[in-house]
């Protein structure tokens, strides 16, 4: 399935409109070493896990209160395990030219206020990551 005009979904919700495209990063199919080592001649012997994982990182656009709430609620409702912040995330994989879905967790994040006019809050871009299990 070729690129269809959206970057990222959590559950069934397209969150692309919240993503600052200039710092959207996908690290697809990362390899993990299990028991790699070097011998006495400094030759590397690698044992790589069969399961590859993807990491997605981005900053959101600056948002007003209602937008930030909508974005965070989209994450919350997509969690298949709330305690772990585990969600099904669908993203475009440039390696294959197709969309892929993976079980990913959301690491802790910090919401920073940009301004307050006495009635409305505005937030700075939020750094978000999705890390595949």
C-alpha atoms as a printed R data frame, in Angstrom:
    type eleno elety resid chain resno      x       y      z
1   ATOM     1    CA   UNK     A     1  0.000   0.000  0.000
2   ATOM     2    CA   UNK     A     2  1.739   3.194 -1.189
3   ATOM     3    CA   UNK     A     3  1.799   6.478  0.743
4   ATOM     4    CA   UNK     A     4 -1.775   7.680  1.205
5   ATOM     5    CA   UNK     A     5 -1.228  11.200  2.520
6   ATOM     6    CA   UNK     A     6 -1.000  10.501  6.242
7   ATOM     7    CA   UNK     A     7  2.047   9.832  8.434
8   ATOM     8    CA   UNK     A     8  0.877   8.286 11.631
9   ATOM     9    CA   UNK     A     9 -2.114   6.689 13.310
10  ATOM    10    CA   UNK     A    10 -2.604   5.602 16.901
11  ATOM    11    CA   UNK     A    11 -5.324   3.006 16.978
12  ATOM    12    CA   UNK     A    12 -7.672   4.226 14.255
13  ATOM    13    CA   UNK     A    13 -6.972   7.939 14.809
14  ATOM    14    CA   UNK     A    14 -4.843   9.863 12.321
15  ATOM    15    CA   UNK     A    15 -2.600  12.204 14.344
16  ATOM    16    CA   UNK     A    16 -0.639  13.542 11.360
17  ATOM    17    CA   UNK     A    17 -2.011  17.071 11.741
18  ATOM    18    CA   UNK     A    18 -0.258  17.377 15.117
19  ATOM    19    CA   UNK     A    19  3.178  16.344 13.778
20  ATOM    20    CA   UNK     A    20  5.833  18.936 12.938
21  ATOM    21    CA   UNK     A    21  7.025  17.327  9.713
22  ATOM    22    CA   UNK     A    22 10.470  18.970  9.863
23  ATOM    23    CA   UNK     A    23 11.521  16.814 12.807
24  ATOM    24    CA   UNK     A    24  9.544  13.619 12.192
25  ATOM    25    CA   UNK     A    25 11.978  10.688 12.384
26  ATOM    26    CA   UNK     A    26 11.416   6.999 11.766
27  ATOM    27    CA   UNK     A    27 14.131   4.471 12.610
28  ATOM    28    CA   UNK     A    28 12.716   1.336 10.972
29  ATOM    29    CA   UNK     A    29 13.675  -2.249 11.670
30  ATOM    30    CA   UNK     A    30 16.408  -1.558 14.225
31  ATOM    31    CA   UNK     A    31 18.595  -4.538 15.025
32  ATOM    32    CA   UNK     A    32 19.353  -5.601 18.594
33  ATOM    33    CA   UNK     A    33 22.466  -7.538 19.540
34  ATOM    34    CA   UNK     A    34 21.889 -10.476 21.855
35  ATOM    35    CA   UNK     A    35 25.341 -11.802 22.660
36  ATOM    36    CA   UNK     A    36 27.804 -10.142 20.340
37  ATOM    37    CA   UNK     A    37 31.494 -10.107 21.193
38  ATOM    38    CA   UNK     A    38 34.987  -9.704 19.771
39  ATOM    39    CA   UNK     A    39 37.601 -12.454 19.822
40  ATOM    40    CA   UNK     A    40 41.302 -12.066 20.642
41  ATOM    41    CA   UNK     A    41 41.991 -10.809 17.110
42  ATOM    42    CA   UNK     A    42 39.308  -8.122 17.569
43  ATOM    43    CA   UNK     A    43 37.021  -9.819 15.036
44  ATOM    44    CA   UNK     A    44 33.368  -9.096 15.751
45  ATOM    45    CA   UNK     A    45 30.908 -11.972 16.084
46  ATOM    46    CA   UNK     A    46 27.292 -10.808 16.146
47  ATOM    47    CA   UNK     A    47 24.194 -12.587 17.312
48  ATOM    48    CA   UNK     A    48 21.229 -10.453 16.285
49  ATOM    49    CA   UNK     A    49 17.654 -10.868 17.511
50  ATOM    50    CA   UNK     A    50 15.162 -12.173 14.964
51  ATOM    51    CA   UNK     A    51 12.634  -9.459 15.869
52  ATOM    52    CA   UNK     A    52 13.400  -5.979 14.535
53  ATOM    53    CA   UNK     A    53 11.864  -2.894 16.125
54  ATOM    54    CA   UNK     A    54 10.948   0.566 14.916
55  ATOM    55    CA   UNK     A    55 11.263   3.863 16.775
56  ATOM    56    CA   UNK     A    56  9.317   6.975 15.779
57  ATOM    57    CA   UNK     A    57 10.158  10.402 17.190
58  ATOM    58    CA   UNK     A    58  8.715  13.846 16.524
59  ATOM    59    CA   UNK     A    59  7.747  17.155 18.013
60  ATOM    60    CA   UNK     A    60  4.168  18.256 17.793
61  ATOM    61    CA   UNK     A    61  3.224  21.629 16.424
62  ATOM    62    CA   UNK     A    62  2.600  24.345 19.070
63  ATOM    63    CA   UNK     A    63 -0.967  23.883 20.304
64  ATOM    64    CA   UNK     A    64 -3.698  25.646 22.208
65  ATOM    65    CA   UNK     A    65 -5.394  23.906 25.150
66  ATOM    66    CA   UNK     A    66 -8.163  22.213 23.184
67  ATOM    67    CA   UNK     A    67 -5.745  20.878 20.555
68  ATOM    68    CA   UNK     A    68 -3.345  19.524 23.200
69  ATOM    69    CA   UNK     A    69 -6.230  17.836 25.004
70  ATOM    70    CA   UNK     A    70 -7.464  16.300 21.734
71  ATOM    71    CA   UNK     A    71 -3.967  15.013 20.923
72  ATOM    72    CA   UNK     A    72 -3.371  13.517 24.371
73  ATOM    73    CA   UNK     A    73 -6.863  11.987 24.372
74  ATOM    74    CA   UNK     A    74 -6.121  10.373 21.003
75  ATOM    75    CA   UNK     A    75 -3.108   8.709 22.625
76  ATOM    76    CA   UNK     A    76 -5.046   7.677 25.737
77  ATOM    77    CA   UNK     A    77 -7.927   6.114 23.817
78  ATOM    78    CA   UNK     A    78 -5.502   4.167 21.596
79  ATOM    79    CA   UNK     A    79 -3.731   2.444 24.489
80  ATOM    80    CA   UNK     A    80 -4.254  -1.311 24.488
81  ATOM    81    CA   UNK     A    81 -2.446  -1.388 27.840
82  ATOM    82    CA   UNK     A    82 -2.841   1.886 29.752
83  ATOM    83    CA   UNK     A    83 -0.291   1.067 32.463
84  ATOM    84    CA   UNK     A    84  2.428   0.415 29.865
85  ATOM    85    CA   UNK     A    85  1.181   3.161 27.506
86  ATOM    86    CA   UNK     A    86  1.148   0.514 24.784
87  ATOM    87    CA   UNK     A    87 -0.690   1.357 21.570
88  ATOM    88    CA   UNK     A    88 -1.080   0.049 18.056
89  ATOM    89    CA   UNK     A    89  0.757   2.551 15.873
90  ATOM    90    CA   UNK     A    90  0.582   2.591 12.082
91  ATOM    91    CA   UNK     A    91  3.292   4.436 10.168
92  ATOM    92    CA   UNK     A    92  4.688   4.697  6.664
93  ATOM    93    CA   UNK     A    93  7.855   2.595  6.256
94  ATOM    94    CA   UNK     A    94 10.074   4.153  3.606
95  ATOM    95    CA   UNK     A    95 12.097   0.903  3.347
96  ATOM    96    CA   UNK     A    96  9.135  -1.024  1.992
97  ATOM    97    CA   UNK     A    97  6.960   1.805  0.651
98  ATOM    98    CA   UNK     A    98  4.078   0.450  2.734
99  ATOM    99    CA   UNK     A    99  2.297   1.165  5.982
100 ATOM   100    CA   UNK     A   100  3.161  -1.046  8.941
101 ATOM   101    CA   UNK     A   101  1.481  -1.472 12.301
102 ATOM   102    CA   UNK     A   102  3.331  -2.304 15.500
103 ATOM   103    CA   UNK     A   103  2.745  -2.497 19.233
104 ATOM   104    CA   UNK     A   104  4.645   0.480 20.634
105 ATOM   105    CA   UNK     A   105  4.919   2.251 23.943
106 ATOM   106    CA   UNK     A   106  5.004   5.972 24.630
107 ATOM   107    CA   UNK     A   107  7.845   6.997 26.985
108 ATOM   108    CA   UNK     A   108  7.170   9.692 29.569
109 ATOM   109    CA   UNK     A   109  6.702  13.166 28.136
110 ATOM   110    CA   UNK     A   110  6.667  16.700 29.529
111 ATOM   111    CA   UNK     A   111  4.080  19.285 28.537
112 ATOM   112    CA   UNK     A   112  5.452  22.848 28.567
113 ATOM   113    CA   UNK     A   113  3.355  25.991 28.611
114 ATOM   114    CA   UNK     A   114  4.266  28.654 26.049
115 ATOM   115    CA   UNK     A   115  1.855  31.407 27.036
116 ATOM   116    CA   UNK     A   116 -1.260  32.239 28.980
117 ATOM   117    CA   UNK     A   117 -3.499  35.192 28.258
118 ATOM   118    CA   UNK     A   118 -5.633  34.830 31.389
119 ATOM   119    CA   UNK     A   119 -8.191  32.692 29.574
120 ATOM   120    CA   UNK     A   120 -6.345  30.334 27.244
121 ATOM   121    CA   UNK     A   121 -3.134  28.345 27.500
122 ATOM   122    CA   UNK     A   122 -0.812  27.760 24.583
123 ATOM   123    CA   UNK     A   123  1.727  24.931 24.650
124 ATOM   124    CA   UNK     A   124  5.205  24.554 23.232
125 ATOM   125    CA   UNK     A   125  5.885  21.638 20.887
126 ATOM   126    CA   UNK     A   126  5.728  18.316 22.729
127 ATOM   127    CA   UNK     A   127  8.402  15.692 22.096
128 ATOM   128    CA   UNK     A   128  6.749  12.330 21.467
129 ATOM   129    CA   UNK     A   129  8.242   8.914 20.802
130 ATOM   130    CA   UNK     A   130  6.786   5.536 19.942
131 ATOM   131    CA   UNK     A   131  9.086   2.584 20.615
132 ATOM   132    CA   UNK     A   132  8.148  -0.852 19.316
133 ATOM   133    CA   UNK     A   133  8.091  -3.897 21.577
